[in-house]
Amino acid sequence: MFVDKTVAYYTLGCRLNFAESSTLAARLKQLGFERAKQGSGRAADLIVVNTCAVTEQATAKCRQQIRKLIRQNPDAFVVVTGCYAQIEPKELADSIGGIDLIVGQEYKGEGLASLLGTLQKRPEAEVITTRFQEIQTFHASCSADDRTRHFLKVQDGCNYFCTYCTIPMARGRSRNPNIAEVVDQARQVVAQGGREIVLTGVNIGDFGRSTGETFFDLCRALDEVEGIERYRIGSIEPNLLTDEILQWLAHDSQRFAPHFHIPLQAGSDEVLSLMRRRYDTALFRHKVELIRSLMPDAFIGVDVMAGMRGETAELFQRSYDFLDSLPISQLHPFTYSERTGTKALEIKPIVPVPERHERTARLVALSEQKLHDFYVSQMGTRRRVLWEQPAKGHPMHGFTENYIRVEAPYRKELVNECTDVVLGQELGESSQGPVILVRS
């Protein structure tokens, strides 16, 4: 046990990382660690940094954050884990002094606690990783930082090996727990007072690869768990979002929200082929239009990359026009970044970095227009809102089943409760984007 020891957590990247950090925090709390409090005047005894490596910008941000934490807490025992720690452990160890332990994906779960020793500072970083082919453990994780919404990890790793992506090298092959284990975690969320669960993973539509089950089986089992108001599917590949699943979601599911996040990455078949994606634009359009026909008010978010190697100006314009033509709600644009070890580095021509950013900016503007139009289309409709605890001095906010952010005057008794509201005719702005104002 670590008596009278404090720990600070810093998580960068995706929701999956946040779910894993939350679960690790719960484990360390069992061992006696208390969260370090800002402004207490006491530095943390242990710092855990859960890193991201999806882009060069992400890794640069990780390095910057680690150096800052070491300067602020020179005596703390520093652990770096996550995707960057798995892919580039030597770079981390050589470039940043003061790290004590670098832990790869296979050991980042509950086993990490056994590697801490006595928290004695080490003259140089100890690196504990495996090859990505040897990452086999599924670390069950669920983010419990928000009592209203929980992020439940149902799958990890990926077998796709898209040419631009390092995730298989960072997280290993696709793997998952069995359905019974996931259902048990959902019931634990109910016991903790959680009302909404977001299913997360690297490639959640691939669920069942290691247990002989399917993602559709999982959804139907979770739909039977009493006490959960709704589930959201965090992100799912278009080729794995079957028409059968969509029909079930529209007609039979009691708890799954009409909210979809579907990665496209490029709106031209030529670039999709260069990326080695497993679908074409025709299939993607079919999925979006089927969703819209079955669930006319569904929220549809789409990931798209700008400036992939081989994306000429003509191909980008084709991609832009394709996205513009789709009845979607929002884009999540990001800029292509060269990653060591990826096949995309062999592709020509190379898009100049300034041009990549210009393309990203065009996609951001398109996204803002799409989102504005979607919000306006929902004004005056009746929706069910799950209300959240606002920050001090802020109005109450919540989200509808189709992911409309709403605000209303604060009422304490509504926190973590669902109410039916008629969305107002006034569109405001929040730090997270547009918001519809309603009277609770």
DRENDO-1510 file (C-alpha; in Angstrom, 1 decimal, always signed):
<recs>
REC; n; res; u; v; w
REC; 1; MET; +0.0; +0.0; +0.0 .
REC; 2; PHE; +1.1; +3.5; -0.8 .
REC; 3; VAL; +0.1; +5.4; +2.3 .
REC; 4; ASP; -0.1; +9.2; +2.2 .
REC; 5; LYS; +1.0; +9.3; -1.5 .
REC; 6; THR; -0.5; +11.5; -4.1 .
REC; 7; VAL; -0.8; +11.0; -7.8 .
REC; 8; ALA; -1.6; +13.3; -10.8 .
REC; 9; TYR; -2.9; +12.0; -14.1 .
REC; 10; TYR; -2.4; +13.7; -17.5 .
REC; 11; THR; -4.2; +12.1; -20.4 .
REC; 12; LEU; -3.8; +13.1; -24.1 .
REC; 13; GLY; -5.7; +11.9; -27.1 .
REC; 14; CYS; -8.8; +9.9; -27.5 .
REC; 15; ARG; -11.7; +8.9; -25.3 .
REC; 16; LEU; -10.2; +5.4; -25.1 .
REC; 17; ASN; -7.2; +6.8; -23.3 .
REC; 18; PHE; -9.4; +8.7; -20.9 .
REC; 19; ALA; -11.4; +5.5; -20.1 .
REC; 20; GLU; -8.1; +3.7; -19.4 .
REC; 21; SER; -6.7; +6.5; -17.2 .
REC; 22; SER; -9.9; +6.5; -15.2 .
REC; 23; THR; -9.7; +2.8; -14.6 .
REC; 24; LEU; -6.0; +3.0; -13.6 .
REC; 25; ALA; -6.9; +5.8; -11.2 .
REC; 26; ALA; -9.5; +3.6; -9.5 .
REC; 27; ARG; -6.9; +0.8; -9.1 .
REC; 28; LEU; -4.2; +3.2; -7.6 .
REC; 29; LYS; -6.8; +4.6; -5.3 .
REC; 30; GLN; -7.4; +1.1; -3.9 .
REC; 31; LEU; -3.6; +1.0; -3.2 .
REC; 32; GLY; -3.8; +4.2; -1.2 .
REC; 33; PHE; -3.0; +6.9; -3.7 .
REC; 34; GLU; -5.0; +10.1; -3.4 .
REC; 35; ARG; -5.4; +12.6; -6.2 .
REC; 36; ALA; -3.0; +15.5; -6.0 .
REC; 37; LYS; -5.0; +18.8; -5.6 .
REC; 38; GLN; -4.1; +21.8; -7.5 .
REC; 39; GLY; -3.3; +24.8; -5.3 .
REC; 40; SER; -2.7; +22.6; -2.2 .
REC; 41; GLY; +1.0; +23.6; -2.2 .
REC; 42; ARG; +2.0; +19.9; -2.2 .
REC; 43; ALA; +3.6; +18.4; -5.3 .
REC; 44; ALA; +2.5; +15.0; -6.5 .
REC; 45; ASP; +4.5; +11.9; -5.5 .
REC; 46; LEU; +3.5; +10.1; -8.7 .
REC; 47; ILE; +2.7; +11.4; -12.2 .
REC; 48; VAL; +1.2; +9.2; -14.8 .
REC; 49; VAL; +1.1; +10.5; -18.4 .
REC; 50; ASN; -1.1; +8.6; -20.9 .
REC; 51; THR; +0.1; +9.6; -24.3 .
REC; 52; CYS; -1.2; +9.8; -27.9 .
REC; 53; ALA; +0.7; +9.3; -31.1 .
REC; 54; VAL; -1.9; +9.7; -33.8 .
REC; 55; THR; -0.1; +12.7; -35.4 .
REC; 56; GLU; +3.2; +14.5; -35.1 .
REC; 57; GLN; +1.4; +17.3; -33.4 .
REC; 58; ALA; +0.1; +14.9; -30.8 .
REC; 59; THR; +3.6; +13.5; -30.0 .
REC; 60; ALA; +5.0; +17.1; -29.8 .
REC; 61; LYS; +2.3; +18.0; -27.4 .
REC; 62; CYS; +3.1; +14.9; -25.3 .
REC; 63; ARG; +6.8; +15.8; -25.1 .
REC; 64; GLN; +5.9; +19.4; -24.2 .
REC; 65; GLN; +3.5; +18.3; -21.4 .
REC; 66; ILE; +6.0; +15.8; -20.0 .
REC; 67; ARG; +8.8; +18.3; -19.8 .
REC; 68; LYS; +6.5; +20.8; -18.1 .
REC; 69; LEU; +5.4; +18.3; -15.5 .
REC; 70; ILE; +8.9; +17.3; -14.7 .
REC; 71; ARG; +9.9; +21.0; -14.2 .
REC; 72; GLN; +7.0; +21.6; -11.9 .
REC; 73; ASN; +7.4; +18.3; -10.0 .
REC; 74; PRO; +11.2; +17.6; -10.0 .
REC; 75; ASP; +10.9; +15.0; -7.2 .
REC; 76; ALA; +7.9; +13.1; -8.5 .
REC; 77; PHE; +8.2; +9.5; -9.9 .
REC; 78; VAL; +7.2; +9.9; -13.6 .
REC; 79; VAL; +5.5; +7.2; -15.6 .
REC; 80; VAL; +4.8; +7.6; -19.3 .
REC; 81; THR; +2.4; +5.1; -20.9 .
REC; 82; GLY; +0.1; +5.0; -23.9 .
REC; 83; CYS; +0.6; +4.9; -27.7 .
REC; 84; TYR; +3.6; +7.2; -27.9 .
REC; 85; ALA; +5.3; +5.1; -25.2 .
REC; 86; GLN; +4.7; +2.0; -27.2 .
REC; 87; ILE; +5.8; +3.3; -30.5 .
REC; 88; GLU; +8.8; +5.5; -29.6 .
REC; 89; PRO; +10.0; +4.5; -26.1 .
REC; 90; LYS; +13.7; +5.1; -27.0 .
REC; 91; GLU; +12.9; +8.5; -28.3 .
REC; 92; LEU; +11.1; +9.4; -25.1 .
REC; 93; ALA; +13.9; +8.0; -22.9 .
REC; 94; ASP; +16.7; +9.7; -24.9 .
REC; 95; SER; +15.0; +13.1; -25.4 .
REC; 96; ILE; +13.5; +13.8; -22.0 .
REC; 97; GLY; +15.4; +13.5; -18.7 .
REC; 98; GLY; +13.5; +12.8; -15.6 .
REC; 99; ILE; +11.2; +10.0; -16.8 .
REC; 100; ASP; +11.5; +7.0; -14.5 .
REC; 101; LEU; +9.3; +4.4; -16.2 .
REC; 102; ILE; +8.1; +4.0; -19.8 .
REC; 103; VAL; +5.3; +1.4; -20.1 .
REC; 104; GLY; +4.0; -0.1; -23.3 .
REC; 105; GLN; +0.4; -1.2; -24.0 .
REC; 106; GLU; +0.7; -4.7; -22.7 .
REC; 107; TYR; +1.4; -3.5; -19.2 .
REC; 108; LYS; -0.6; -0.2; -19.0 .
REC; 109; GLY; -3.5; -1.8; -17.1 .
REC; 110; GLU; -3.7; -2.9; -13.5 .
REC; 111; GLY; -0.3; -4.5; -13.8 .
REC; 112; LEU; +1.3; -1.1; -14.0 .
REC; 113; ALA; +0.9; -0.7; -10.3 .
REC; 114; SER; +3.3; -3.6; -9.7 .
REC; 115; LEU; +6.0; -1.8; -11.7 .
REC; 116; LEU; +6.2; +1.3; -9.4 .
REC; 117; GLY; +8.4; -0.2; -6.8 .
REC; 118; THR; +8.9; +2.2; -3.9 .
REC; 119; LEU; +8.6; +5.3; -6.2 .
REC; 120; GLN; +12.4; +5.7; -5.9 .
REC; 121; LYS; +13.6; +8.1; -8.6 .
REC; 122; ARG; +15.8; +6.3; -11.2 .
REC; 123; PRO; +18.9; +7.6; -12.8 .
REC; 124; GLU; +17.5; +6.8; -16.3 .
REC; 125; ALA; +14.2; +5.7; -17.6 .
REC; 126; GLU; +13.3; +2.0; -17.4 .
REC; 127; VAL; +11.5; +0.9; -20.5 .
REC; 128; ILE; +9.0; -2.0; -20.3 .
REC; 129; THR; +7.4; -2.7; -23.7 .
REC; 130; THR; +6.8; -5.6; -26.1 .
REC; 131; ARG; +6.6; -5.8; -29.9 .
REC; 132; PHE; +3.1; -4.9; -31.1 .
REC; 133; GLN; +2.6; -8.4; -32.3 .
REC; 134; GLU; +2.9; -9.6; -28.7 .
REC; 135; ILE; +0.2; -7.2; -27.3 .
REC; 136; GLN; -2.5; -9.6; -26.3 .
REC; 137; THR; -4.1; -8.4; -23.1 .
REC; 138; PHE; -7.4; -6.6; -23.1 .
REC; 139; HIS; -7.4; -4.1; -20.3 .
REC; 140; ALA; -11.1; -3.5; -19.3 .
REC; 141; SER; -11.7; +0.2; -18.8 .
REC; 142; CYS; -14.6; +2.5; -18.1 .
REC; 143; SER; -14.4; +6.2; -17.5 .
REC; 144; ALA; -16.3; +7.1; -14.4 .
REC; 145; ASP; -15.2; +10.8; -14.1 .
REC; 146; ASP; -18.6; +12.0; -15.2 .
REC; 147; ARG; -21.5; +10.4; -13.2 .
REC; 148; THR; -23.9; +11.1; -16.1 .
REC; 149; ARG; -21.9; +9.8; -19.1 .
REC; 150; HIS; -19.5; +6.8; -19.0 .
REC; 151; PHE; -17.1; +5.7; -21.7 .
REC; 152; LEU; -17.0; +1.9; -21.8 .
REC; 153; LYS; -14.1; +0.3; -23.7 .
REC; 154; VAL; -15.4; -2.8; -25.6 .
REC; 155; GLN; -12.6; -3.4; -28.0 .
REC; 156; ASP; -8.9; -2.6; -28.6 .
REC; 157; GLY; -6.4; -2.9; -31.3 .
REC; 158; CYS; -6.9; -3.0; -35.1 .
REC; 159; ASN; -6.1; -5.4; -38.0 .
REC; 160; TYR; -6.6; -3.0; -40.8 .
REC; 161; PHE; -3.2; -1.4; -41.2 .
REC; 162; CYS; -4.3; +1.6; -43.2 .
REC; 163; THR; -1.3; +3.1; -44.9 .
REC; 164; TYR; -1.3; +6.4; -42.9 .
REC; 165; CYS; -2.0; +4.9; -39.5 .
REC; 166; THR; +0.2; +3.7; -36.6 .
REC; 167; ILE; -2.6; +2.4; -34.4 .
REC; 168; PRO; -2.0; -1.3; -35.0 .
REC; 169; MET; +1.7; -0.7; -34.0 .
REC; 170; ALA; +0.6; +1.3; -31.0 .
REC; 171; ARG; -2.2; -0.9; -29.7 .
REC; 172; GLY; -1.7; -4.3; -31.3 .
REC; 173; ARG; -4.2; -6.6; -33.0 .
REC; 174; SER; -7.9; -6.5; -32.6 .
REC; 175; ARG; -9.2; -8.1; -29.4 .
REC; 176; ASN; -12.1; -7.8; -27.0 .
REC; 177; PRO; -13.8; -9.2; -23.9 .
REC; 178; ASN; -16.8; -11.4; -24.2 .
REC; 179; ILE; -20.4; -10.0; -24.2 .
REC; 180; ALA; -21.1; -11.2; -20.6 .
REC; 181; GLU; -18.2; -9.2; -19.3 .
REC; 182; VAL; -19.3; -6.0; -21.1 .
REC; 183; VAL; -22.9; -6.4; -19.9 .
REC; 184; ASP; -21.6; -6.8; -16.3 .
REC; 185; GLN; -19.7; -3.5; -16.7 .
REC; 186; ALA; -22.8; -1.8; -18.0 .
REC; 187; ARG; -24.7; -3.0; -14.9 .
REC; 188; GLN; -21.9; -1.6; -12.7 .
REC; 189; VAL; -22.4; +1.8; -14.4 .
REC; 190; VAL; -26.1; +1.6; -13.5 .
REC; 191; ALA; -25.1; +0.8; -9.9 .
REC; 192; GLN; -22.9; +3.9; -9.8 .
REC; 193; GLY; -25.8; +6.1; -11.1 .
REC; 194; GLY; -24.7; +6.4; -14.7 .
REC; 195; ARG; -27.4; +7.1; -17.2 .
REC; 196; GLU; -25.5; +7.1; -20.6 .
REC; 197; ILE; -22.8; +4.9; -22.0 .
REC; 198; VAL; -20.6; +5.6; -25.0 .
REC; 199; LEU; -19.1; +2.5; -26.5 .
REC; 200; THR; -15.5; +3.1; -27.3 .
REC; 201; GLY; -12.6; +1.2; -28.9 .
REC; 202; VAL; -10.2; +1.4; -31.7 .
REC; 203; ASN; -12.4; -0.5; -34.2 .
REC; 204; ILE; -15.5; -1.4; -32.3 .
REC; 205; GLY; -17.4; -2.8; -35.2 .
REC; 206; ASP; -14.7; -5.6; -35.2 .
REC; 207; PHE; -16.0; -6.7; -31.8 .
REC; 208; GLY; -16.1; -10.4; -31.4 .
REC; 209; ARG; -13.0; -11.3; -33.3 .
REC; 210; SER; -11.4; -12.9; -30.3 .
REC; 211; THR; -14.5; -14.4; -28.7 .
REC; 212; GLY; -16.6; -15.6; -31.7 .
REC; 213; GLU; -19.3; -13.0; -31.2 .
REC; 214; THR; -20.4; -10.0; -33.2 .
REC; 215; PHE; -20.9; -6.3; -32.5 .
REC; 216; PHE; -24.6; -6.7; -33.3 .
REC; 217; ASP; -24.8; -9.5; -30.6 .
REC; 218; LEU; -23.2; -7.0; -28.2 .
REC; 219; CYS; -25.7; -4.2; -29.0 .
REC; 220; ARG; -28.7; -6.5; -28.5 .
REC; 221; ALA; -27.4; -7.7; -25.2 .
REC; 222; LEU; -26.6; -4.2; -23.9 .
REC; 223; ASP; -30.1; -3.0; -25.0 .
REC; 224; GLU; -31.6; -5.4; -22.4 .
REC; 225; VAL; -29.7; -3.8; -19.4 .
REC; 226; GLU; -32.2; -2.0; -17.2 .
REC; 227; GLY; -31.3; +1.4; -15.9 .
REC; 228; ILE; -29.3; +2.8; -18.8 .
REC; 229; GLU; -31.2; +5.6; -20.5 .
REC; 230; ARG; -29.2; +5.4; -23.7 .
REC; 231; TYR; -26.1; +4.2; -25.4 .
REC; 232; ARG; -24.0; +5.9; -28.1 .
REC; 233; ILE; -21.8; +4.1; -30.6 .
REC; 234; GLY; -18.6; +6.0; -30.3 .
REC; 235; SER; -17.2; +5.4; -33.8 .
REC; 236; ILE; -17.7; +2.6; -36.3 .
REC; 237; GLU; -16.2; +1.8; -39.7 .
REC; 238; PRO; -18.8; +2.1; -42.5 .
REC; 239; ASN; -18.1; -1.4; -43.8 .
REC; 240; LEU; -18.9; -2.8; -40.3 .
REC; 241; LEU; -22.1; -0.8; -39.8 .
REC; 242; THR; -24.3; -3.3; -41.4 .
REC; 243; ASP; -27.8; -2.6; -42.9 .
REC; 244; GLU; -29.1; -5.1; -40.4 .
REC; 245; ILE; -27.7; -3.2; -37.5 .
REC; 246; LEU; -29.2; +0.1; -38.9 .
REC; 247; GLN; -32.6; -1.5; -39.3 .
REC; 248; TRP; -32.5; -2.8; -35.7 .
REC; 249; LEU; -31.4; +0.5; -34.3 .
REC; 250; ALA; -34.3; +2.3; -36.1 .
REC; 251; HIS; -37.1; -0.1; -35.4 .
REC; 252; ASP; -36.3; -2.4; -32.4 .
REC; 253; SER; -33.7; -0.9; -30.1 .
REC; 254; GLN; -35.0; +0.7; -26.9 .
REC; 255; ARG; -31.8; +2.4; -25.7 .
REC; 256; PHE; -29.4; +3.1; -28.6 .
REC; 257; ALA; -29.3; +6.8; -29.6 .
REC; 258; PRO; -29.7; +8.0; -33.2 .
REC; 259; HIS; -26.1; +9.3; -33.2 .
REC; 260; PHE; -23.4; +8.0; -35.5 .
REC; 261; HIS; -19.7; +8.8; -35.9 .
REC; 262; ILE; -18.4; +7.2; -39.1 .
REC; 263; PRO; -14.9; +7.6; -40.4 .
REC; 264; LEU; -14.6; +8.4; -44.1 .
REC; 265; GLN; -11.1; +9.9; -44.3 .
REC; 266; ALA; -11.3; +10.7; -48.0 .
REC; 267; GLY; -14.2; +11.5; -50.4 .
REC; 268; SER; -12.5; +10.1; -53.5 .
REC; 269; ASP; -12.1; +6.4; -54.4 .
REC; 270; GLU; -8.5; +7.1; -55.6 .
REC; 271; VAL; -7.4; +8.4; -52.1 .
REC; 272; LEU; -9.4; +5.7; -50.3 .
REC; 273; SER; -7.4; +3.1; -52.3 .
REC; 274; LEU; -4.1; +4.8; -51.4 .
REC; 275; MET; -5.2; +4.7; -47.8 .
REC; 276; ARG; -6.2; +1.0; -48.1 .
REC; 277; ARG; -9.6; +1.7; -46.6 .
REC; 278; ARG; -12.1; -1.2; -46.9 .
REC; 279; TYR; -14.9; +0.6; -48.7 .
REC; 280; ASP; -15.6; +3.1; -51.4 .
REC; 281; THR; -17.6; +6.3; -51.7 .
REC; 282; ALA; -20.6; +4.5; -53.0 .
REC; 283; LEU; -20.8; +2.3; -49.9 .
REC; 284; PHE; -20.3; +5.3; -47.7 .
REC; 285; ARG; -23.1; +7.3; -49.4 .
REC; 286; HIS; -25.4; +4.3; -49.1 .
REC; 287; LYS; -24.8; +4.1; -45.3 .
REC; 288; VAL; -25.4; +7.8; -44.8 .
REC; 289; GLU; -28.6; +7.9; -46.9 .
REC; 290; LEU; -29.9; +4.7; -45.3 .
REC; 291; ILE; -29.4; +6.3; -41.8 .
REC; 292; ARG; -31.2; +9.4; -42.9 .
REC; 293; SER; -34.1; +7.5; -44.4 .
REC; 294; LEU; -34.5; +5.3; -41.4 .
REC; 295; MET; -33.8; +8.0; -38.7 .
REC; 296; PRO; -34.4; +11.4; -40.3 .
REC; 297; ASP; -33.2; +13.4; -37.3 .
REC; 298; ALA; -30.1; +11.3; -36.5 .
REC; 299; PHE; -26.8; +13.0; -35.9 .
REC; 300; ILE; -24.1; +11.9; -38.3 .
REC; 301; GLY; -20.5; +12.9; -37.7 .
REC; 302; VAL; -17.8; +12.1; -40.2 .
REC; 303; ASP; -14.0; +11.9; -39.8 .
REC; 304; VAL; -12.0; +13.2; -42.8 .
REC; 305; MET; -8.3; +13.8; -43.5 .
REC; 306; ALA; -6.9; +16.6; -45.5 .
REC; 307; GLY; -3.6; +16.5; -47.4 .
REC; 308; MET; -2.9; +12.7; -47.5 .
REC; 309; ARG; +0.0; +11.9; -49.7 .
REC; 310; GLY; -1.3; +11.4; -53.3 .
REC; 311; GLU; -4.2; +13.7; -52.8 .
REC; 312; THR; -3.9; +16.1; -55.7 .
REC; 313; ALA; -5.9; +19.4; -55.7 .
REC; 314; GLU; -8.4; +17.8; -58.0 .
REC; 315; LEU; -8.9; +14.8; -55.7 .
REC; 316; PHE; -9.3; +17.1; -52.7 .
REC; 317; GLN; -12.0; +19.1; -54.5 .
REC; 318; ARG; -13.7; +15.9; -55.4 .
REC; 319; SER; -13.6; +14.9; -51.8 .
REC; 320; TYR; -14.9; +18.3; -50.7 .
REC; 321; ASP; -17.8; +18.1; -53.2 .
REC; 322; PHE; -18.7; +14.6; -52.0 .
REC; 323; LEU; -18.8; +15.7; -48.4 .
REC; 324; ASP; -20.8; +18.8; -49.3 .
REC; 325; SER; -23.4; +16.6; -51.0 .
REC; 326; LEU; -23.9; +14.2; -48.1 .
REC; 327; PRO; -26.8; +14.8; -45.6 .
REC; 328; ILE; -24.5; +14.7; -42.6 .
REC; 329; SER; -24.4; +16.8; -39.4 .
REC; 330; GLN; -20.8; +17.6; -38.8 .
REC; 331; LEU; -17.3; +16.9; -40.0 .
REC; 332; HIS; -14.2; +16.1; -37.8 .
REC; 333; PRO; -11.4; +17.3; -40.1 .
REC; 334; PHE; -7.7; +16.7; -39.3 .
REC; 335; THR; -4.5; +17.2; -41.2 .
REC; 336; TYR; -2.4; +14.4; -42.5 .
REC; 337; SER; +0.8; +13.9; -40.7 .
REC; 338; GLU; +3.7; +11.7; -41.7 .
REC; 339; ARG; +4.2; +8.8; -39.2 .
REC; 340; THR; +7.4; +6.7; -39.0 .
REC; 341; GLY; +6.9; +3.1; -40.2 .
REC; 342; THR; +3.7; +3.7; -42.3 .
REC; 343; LYS; +3.3; +2.7; -45.9 .
REC; 344; ALA; +2.0; +6.2; -46.8 .
REC; 345; LEU; +5.6; +7.5; -46.7 .
REC; 346; GLU; +6.2; +5.7; -50.1 .
REC; 347; ILE; +3.3; +7.6; -51.8 .
REC; 348; LYS; +3.9; +10.5; -54.1 .
REC; 349; PRO; +3.1; +13.4; -54.6 .
REC; 350; ILE; +3.6; +15.0; -51.2 .
REC; 351; VAL; +1.1; +17.7; -50.4 .
REC; 352; PRO; +2.9; +20.8; -49.0 .
REC; 353; VAL; +2.1; +21.4; -45.3 .
REC; 354; PRO; +0.6; +24.9; -45.9 .
REC; 355; GLU; -1.7; +23.4; -48.5 .
REC; 356; ARG; -2.7; +20.7; -46.0 .
REC; 357; HIS; -3.7; +23.3; -43.5 .
REC; 358; GLU; -5.6; +25.3; -46.1 .
REC; 359; ARG; -7.6; +22.2; -47.0 .
REC; 360; THR; -8.3; +21.5; -43.4 .
REC; 361; ALA; -9.6; +25.0; -42.9 .
REC; 362; ARG; -12.0; +24.6; -45.8 .
REC; 363; LEU; -13.3; +21.4; -44.3 .
REC; 364; VAL; -13.7; +23.1; -40.9 .
REC; 365; ALA; -15.8; +25.9; -42.5 .
REC; 366; LEU; -17.9; +23.3; -44.3 .
REC; 367; SER; -18.4; +21.4; -41.0 .
REC; 368; GLU; -19.5; +24.6; -39.2 .
REC; 369; GLN; -22.1; +25.2; -41.9 .
REC; 370; LYS; -23.4; +21.6; -41.7 .
REC; 371; LEU; -23.7; +21.8; -38.0 .
REC; 372; HIS; -25.5; +25.1; -38.0 .
REC; 373; ASP; -28.0; +23.8; -40.6 .
REC; 374; PHE; -28.6; +20.6; -38.6 .
REC; 375; TYR; -29.2; +22.6; -35.4 .
REC; 376; VAL; -31.6; +24.9; -37.2 .
REC; 377; SER; -33.5; +21.9; -38.6 .
REC; 378; GLN; -34.1; +20.6; -35.0 .
REC; 379; MET; -35.6; +23.8; -33.6 .
REC; 380; GLY; -39.1; +23.3; -32.5 .
REC; 381; THR; -38.9; +19.5; -32.2 .
REC; 382; ARG; -39.5; +17.6; -29.0 .
REC; 383; ARG; -36.5; +15.9; -27.6 .
REC; 384; ARG; -35.3; +14.1; -24.5 .
REC; 385; VAL; -32.4; +15.7; -22.7 .
REC; 386; LEU; -30.1; +14.2; -20.2 .
REC; 387; TRP; -29.0; +17.1; -18.0 .
REC; 388; GLU; -25.5; +17.4; -16.7 .
REC; 389; GLN; -23.9; +19.2; -13.7 .
REC; 390; PRO; -22.7; +22.6; -15.1 .
REC; 391; ALA; -19.5; +24.4; -14.0 .
REC; 392; LYS; -20.1; +26.9; -11.3 .
REC; 393; GLY; -21.7; +30.1; -12.6 .
REC; 394; HIS; -22.8; +28.4; -15.9 .
REC; 395; PRO; -26.3; +27.5; -17.1 .
REC; 396; MET; -27.5; +24.0; -17.0 .
REC; 397; HIS; -26.7; +22.0; -20.1 .
REC; 398; GLY; -27.4; +18.6; -21.6 .
REC; 399; PHE; -27.6; +16.6; -24.8 .
REC; 400; THR; -30.6; +15.3; -26.7 .
REC; 401; GLU; -30.6; +11.7; -28.0 .
REC; 402; ASN; -29.5; +13.0; -31.4 .
REC; 403; TYR; -26.6; +15.0; -29.8 .
REC; 404; ILE; -28.0; +18.5; -29.8 .
REC; 405; ARG; -26.4; +20.5; -27.0 .
REC; 406; VAL; -29.0; +22.5; -25.1 .
REC; 407; GLU; -28.9; +25.0; -22.3 .
REC; 408; ALA; -31.5; +26.1; -19.7 .
REC; 409; PRO; -31.7; +27.9; -16.4 .
REC; 410; TYR; -30.1; +25.8; -13.6 .
REC; 411; ARG; -32.3; +23.5; -11.6 .
REC; 412; LYS; -30.4; +21.2; -9.2 .
REC; 413; GLU; -33.0; +18.5; -9.1 .
REC; 414; LEU; -32.6; +17.9; -12.8 .
REC; 415; VAL; -28.9; +17.0; -12.8 .
REC; 416; ASN; -28.5; +13.4; -14.1 .
REC; 417; GLU; -32.2; +13.3; -15.0 .
REC; 418; CYS; -33.9; +13.1; -18.3 .
REC; 419; THR; -36.8; +15.4; -19.3 .
REC; 420; ASP; -38.7; +16.0; -22.5 .
REC; 421; VAL; -38.3; +19.5; -23.9 .
REC; 422; VAL; -39.2; +21.4; -27.0 .
REC; 423; LEU; -36.1; +22.9; -28.6 .
REC; 424; GLY; -36.3; +26.6; -28.7 .
REC; 425; GLN; -35.9; +29.0; -31.7 .
REC; 426; GLU; -32.8; +30.7; -30.3 .
REC; 427; LEU; -29.3; +29.5; -31.3 .
REC; 428; GLY; -26.4; +30.5; -29.0 .
REC; 429; GLU; -22.7; +29.6; -28.8 .
REC; 430; SER; -20.8; +27.8; -26.1 .
REC; 431; SER; -17.1; +26.8; -25.8 .
REC; 432; GLN; -18.1; +23.5; -27.5 .
REC; 433; GLY; -19.9; +25.1; -30.4 .
REC; 434; PRO; -23.6; +25.9; -31.1 .
REC; 435; VAL; -26.2; +25.4; -28.4 .
REC; 436; ILE; -30.0; +25.6; -28.5 .
REC; 437; LEU; -31.6; +27.5; -25.7 .
REC; 438; VAL; -34.7; +26.0; -24.0 .
REC; 439; ARG; -36.8; +26.4; -20.9 .
REC; 440; SER; -36.5; +23.3; -18.8 .
</recs>
